[in-house]
């Protein structure tokens, strides 16, 4: 009895300590770098949601498009109306330019923050960082409730908190942390529904609907796993499961239609096989080692009858979600970016904590903490799949290199090209001056009142019907833009280079591992110039 009382006394301090560490990593230096391309797209569309009642891709001045190279976009570099119509045909947004490439939930969250705190970097990122903190605390509650183990709950939360790339993504003005939060809420609702808790089906449908509203990509393999688990567990009561599924489908259907998801196709510059193996490497290296997943399946099969029904079902669906993602992502995504999988990090943290605690058992329970520490700090369990390592990644056999990226991003003071360029333009450009830029055009739309030309869509690069561009910004590190069009326009005028020491990086604050291997202090300066003459 005294041991039980002692564990309950530890629960509050354990949650507080975990929340404190998570808060430091999520909120520290949140405004140190300006928004980069993807974050700025969320922020700009949120401001337009406030202004127009819809997240419009085109406000009559500046155009937001998806961040993928379109070989045909350059054909309309001088005709803004034709460019907008082209993007409508490509399915990026509706004919009224209402954005449909992402669901509107993330824009609504950012819009509420802008309404309360103003249009600034803190307001853009704060609600998403708060969602990350919520995901950590709710994961602790989920595991504690359905496993009965304080150690497992604490380790699950810690595996999430000390996942460097999950933290970096959760600090973004983007859907990542919201998707993780609603994944945990959906699992909580699912468990309540499956064990016939009061209002369980309603809670599950509500959480799943909200998850769809912030990330309508990851939800499908998760929904498939959850409903398959429900049918298999209650084959004689399948009508209850079918009714819940029908309610969720009915709630989602209008939005499924509005976003035109039935016709959504993925541009695939890379073969499916390559995206699969690169994504498998990402998940093995940065979420949960494949060895841990195999151990989880083995333990489930071996101890299925001895485990509590709630615990084994929760672990089983978590394993199912993690197993489904490597197949789903290369089917619907055009590149193996970690962002598409990292949203499921709470499920991998739950699975890993369960394996550690149950493998150690009661006899070797004290070993759970050092084993967990080794999994967090070292890449040893991930090494069997290092053959899939991308060419740009240099392995460290003793220490997870991503902690260096986390420290530099949260506590470091690396030069930020977007901030340096934008602050210079705020001092030197008139609001009506047009700015021509080949990439990272959307951050300028968020921080500046100026007309912005260019970007990956080459929007209005050659449209000089009103006025030629006053400023020119070129990132030579970018290879996936319409360079001939930008160079042709640049050669039409005389330019005076500006001696601004801003590193020529493709992305400013991209949290993906592919952007973390370059040191901004070692990069050449990007090109920024002022047009000479009238």
N, C-alpha and C positions, 0 to 999 in steps of 0.2 A: 504493500500500500504506500509506503514511504517513497519507493522508487517512482510510482505513478504520480504522486504529488510533486516530486522533484522535477519530473519531465514537464509537467504543466507549468511549473514555475519558470522553467527554461524557455518555454515556447515564446512568450512575449519578448524577452530580451533577444532571442535568436532572430525573430522577425524584425525587430528594431535595428539590430546590427546589420542584417542583410539589406534592409531598406536604406540604411545610411550609406553603405558602400555603393549600392546601386545609384543612389541620388548623386553622389560625388561623381561617378563615372558618366552619368547621363546629363548632368546639368553644368558641370565645371567647364568654363570656357566655351559655352554654347554659342556665343556671338563672336568668337575670335576670328572666324573665317566667314566671308560672305557666302550666300547661297550660290551653288553651282547650277549647271544647266537643268538637271532634272528637278532639283529642289525649287528653282525659280519658276519652272513650269507650273508646279503645284501652287506656288504663291501668287503668280500672275492670274491664273484661272480663278483662284479664290477671291482676289480683289475684283475681278470682273463679275463673279457671282454676286458679290455685294452690290455692285453698281448696276448690273443689268438684270439680276434675278436668275441668270444662267451663266455658267462658265464658258463664255464665248472665246473661241480660238482667235477671232478677228474682231477688233474693236473699231475698225475703220482706219487705224494708224499702224498698229503692229500685229504681226501674225505669229501665233504659237503653233508649231507642228510637232509631230512625234520625232524623236531623236534617232532617226534611221536614214541612211543615205538613199535618196531617190534619184535614179539616173535620169529621169525625165523632168525633174523639177527645174533644171536650168533652162528648159525651153520657154519658160514663162518668167524669166528674170526681169523682164521689162514691163510686164502687164500684171498688176496686182489682182485684178478681177479674174483673169485666166488662172493665176496661181491658186487663188482660193477655190475656184471651181474644180481645179485638178485635185486638190486635197479632199474635196467633198466626194469626188468619184472614187478616190482611193480608200474612202471609209474612215478618214481620221476624225471627221466631225459631220454633223448634219447640215442640210442646206442652209439653215439659219446660223451656221457656224457654232452651234452648241456642241461642246466637247463630249465625245463618247468613247474615246480611246481608254479612258479610265472611268470608273464609277465616280459619282459626285460626292460620296461621303467624305473623302479626304479633303475636298475643297470646302465642304461645309464646316469641317472642324477648323481648318485654317482661317476661314472667313470669320467665324465666331471670335477667334483669337485676335484677328485684325480689328474687329469692331471694338473689342475691349481694350487692346493695348496699342493700337495704331499699326501702320504699315512699316514694320522694321524686322530686323533679323531675329530678335528675341521672340516676338510674337509669332513669327513663322515657324520656329522650331519648338517652342515651349510645349504646346499641346501634344506633340508627338513624343517628346521626351517623357512627359507625364504618363502617356499611354504605356511607354516602356516600363516605367516604374510600376504601374498598375499590373502589367503582365507578370512581373516578378512576384509581386505580393499574392496575386490570385493563383499563380502556379504553386506557391507554397501552400495555400489553402486547399487547392485541389488535391494535391498529393497527401497532405496531412489527413484530410477527411476520408479519402478512399483507400489509403494504405494503413492508416493508424500509426505510422512511423514518423516520429519527429526528425530522426536522422535523415530519412529518405526525403522528407519535405525540405529540410534545410539544404541538402546536397543538390536537389533538383533546382532550387532557386539559385544556389551558388554556381552550378554549371552554366546557368543562363547568364548570370551577372559577369562571370569571368570568361564568357565567350567574346573575345575582342571584337570580332566582326559583327556580332549581333548588337553590341553596344554602339559601334560606329554607325550602323544602319538605323538604330533606334533614335539616334540624335539628329536624324535627317528630317527635313520638312517633306515627308514622303509617306507612303502608306505602310511602310514596313512594320513599325511598332504597332500601329492600329490593327494590322492583320494578325500579329502575334497575340495581341490582347484579345481579339475576338475569337481566335483559335482556342485560347484557354477558356473563355466564357462559353464557347460552344461545347467544349468538353465537359464543363461543369453542368450545363443544361442537359447534355446527353446523359450523363451519369444520373442526374436527378430524374430524368424521364424514364430511363431504363429500370430504375429501382422504384418507380411509381411514387416518387415524391410529389407533394402537392404542387400543381402547376408546372410539373416537369416538362411536359410536351410543349407548353406555351413558352417556357424559358428557353428550351432548345431551339424552337423555331425563331424566336425573337433574336437570339444571339447569332444564329446561322444567317438570318436575313441581314443583320447589321454587318456581319463579316463580308457577305456578298457586296454590300454597299461601299466597302473600302478596298476590296480586292477580289474581283470576280474571276481571277485566274486560278489561284491556289485552292479555292473552295471545292472545285469539282472532284479531284481525287480524294479529298478529305470526306466530302459527302458520300462518295461511293463506298469508302471504307466503313464509315459510321453506319450507313443503312444496311450494308452487307452484314456487319456485326449484329445489328438489331434483328435482322431476319433469321440469321443462324441461331441466335440465342433464344428466339421465341417463335419457332416455326409454326406452332399451333395457334399462336395469337398474332398471325401475320397481318390481320386486318388493322390492328392498332398501329403497327409500324407503317402500313400503307396509308392510313389516314393522316398520320403525321407528315409523311413524305408528300402527300397531296396538298396539305396545307402550306408546306414550305414552297412547293412548286407554284402554287397559286399566288403566293405573296411575291415571289421572284419574277413571275411571268411578265408583268407589264414592263419591268425594267430590262429584262432579257430582250424583249421586243424593241424597246426604245434604243438600247445600245447596239441593236442589230448584231447580237452575238452569234446568231446562226450562220452568218456569212463571213465571220471574222477569219481571216487566214493569216498565216505567219510568213513574213519574208524570211527566206532561209539562205543566207550567204554561206553557211557552213553545212556540211553533211550531218545528217541525224546522228550517225555513229560518233562523230567527233564531239558534238554537243553532249551526247550521252556520257562519254568517258570523261570529258572535262567537268561535267556536272557531278559525276560520281566522285571524281577527285575532290571537288569542292566540299561535298557533303562529308566525305571521309576525313578530310583534313580540318574543316572548320566547324562542323556540327557534331557528328558522332562517328567515331571510327567504325568501319564495316565490321571489325571484330566484335565490337560491343553489340551491334545489331544481331550478328549471328549468335552471340552468347545469350542475348535476350530471347531469341526464338527457341534456342535449346533449353533454357531454363523454363520457359513457358510450357513447352511440351513435357518436360520431365516432371514438373511440379504442378501441372494443371489442376489435378483433383485436390491437391492439398492447399491451394491458394484460395483466398476469399474471392467470391464471384466478382465483386466490384473491382478489386485490385487487378485480377487477371484480365478482365475485359478492358479496363483502362489502359493497361500496358499493351494489350493485343492491338487495340485500335491505334495507339501511338506508333507501334512498330509498323502497322499497315500503312499509315500516312507517310512515314519516312521511306518505306519500301516503294510506295507508289510514285513519289516525286521524281526519282531518276528516270522513270519512263514517261511521265507526264510532261516534264519541263522541255525536253528536246522535241516533243511532238508539237508544242504550242509556242515555244519561245524561239527567237531567232539567234540567240547567242547564249553561252553558258555562264551568264553573270550570276554571282552568288546571291544577289538580291532575290532571285526567284525562289530560292530554297530557304534562305535564312529566316524567313517569316515563320517557318515551322520549327525553329530552334527550341521553343518550349516543349514540343513533343520529344525531340531528341534528348533534351535535358532530363525530362521525366524518365525516359527509357534508360538512360545511362545511370541515373541515380538508383533506379530499381535494380539494375544488374549488379551494381556495386554492393548494395545493402543485402540483397538476397543471396548473392554468391558468397559473401562473407558469413552470413548466417548469424545466429546468436552466439555460437562458440567463438567466432573470430570477429565479433562486431566492431571491436576497436580498430581493426585494420581498414574499415571502410573509409576513414578519413585520410590516411596516407595514400591509399589506392586512388581515392578521388583527387588528391593533390597531384599525383603523378599524371593522371589523365588530363588535368587542367594545364599543368605546366609543361609537360613534355609531349613530343609527337610520337612516342614509341608505339602506341597502339595503332597509329595511322600508317606506320611504315610499310606494311604489306602491300599497299597500293601506291607507293611512291613512284612506281614505274609510270604512272599516269601523270606525273608532275609536268606542268607546262614549262616550256624552255626558259621563261623569264624568272622562274622562282628558284632561288638558291636555298637548299635545305639547311636547317640547323638540327643536328641529331640530338641535341641535349635540351634545347629550350624552344618553345613555340615563338617563332619570329614575329607573329602577329601582335604580341604584347608590346613590341617596340613601336609598331604602327599605332596602337591604341594610345601609348604614352605620348607620342609625338602629336597626335591629333587632339587629345584632351588637355594635356598639360604643356605642350610645346608651343613655340612661337615661330613656326615656319612662315616664310613670305607667301601671301595669298594673292595670286595674280588678279582675281576678280576684284578684290577689295582695293588693291593699288590702282587699277585702271579706273574703277568707278569713282573713287575719291578724287583722282586727278580730273576726271571729266566734270565732276560736280563743281570743282573750282574754276574750270577753264571753258566749259561749254555753255552756251546760251540754251534755254529750253527748246528753242526752235531748230537748233543745229541738228542736221541729220548725221547719223553715225553708221558707217559701213564696217561690218565685222564678219569674219568668216566662220567663227564658232564662239560659243558661250555668249550668244546674242540675247538669250532670255533673261539672264541676270541683269543686263542693262535695262530691260523693259521694267523690271521690278523696282530698281533703285533710282532710275532716271525718268524724267518726263519726255525725253527726246524721241523722235521717230528713229527706229532702229531698222536697218536694212541688212539683208544677208542671211547668215546662218546656214544650216544644212539644206534648207529649202531654197536658198539663193533668192529670197523674197526681195523684190524691188532693187536688186543689185544694179540693173541697168535702166531703172526708171528715173530719169532726170527731167521729167516733164515739169515738175514744180521747182526743184532746186537740186543742185549736185550735193554730194556728201561733203560735210565740213571736216569730219575726222575719219581716219582709216585705221583699223586694228586688224592685224593679221597674226594668226598663230601658225608658224611654219611646222609645228609638231603635228598638225592635223593633216591627215591624208585622205579623209573620207568626205571632203567637200568639193564643190565644183570649182576647182582652182583656175581653169582657163577663163571662166567668167569673171572671177574676182581680179585676176591679173589684167584682163582686158579693161575693166573699169578703172583700175588703179592707174593704168598707163595713160588714161585720157587727161589726167590733171597733174599738176606739180604739187609735190608734198614736202613739207618740212618735218623731218623726224623729231620726235619728242624724246629727250633723254630720260625715260622712265625705266627704272630698274624693276621690271615685273617679269618673273620667270615664264618662259614659253612652255606651258604645260597644256596638254589636251583638256584636262579637267581641273577645276579648282579644288573642290572638296568631295570628290567621288569616294565613297567608302568601300568600293569593291577592291579585292586584292590586286587586280590588274593595274590599279592606279597608285598602289602604295610602294612600289619598288623604285620609284624615281624620287630623287632628292631635289626639291625646288631650288636649293641654294647652289646646285651644280648645273642648273639648266641655263641656256642662253636667254637673253631678253626677248620678249615678243616685240613686234613692230607696231608702233603707234605713231601716227603722223597727223599734222594739221594741213589742210589744203591751202595752198598759196594762191592768192588772187580772189576775185569776187565770187 
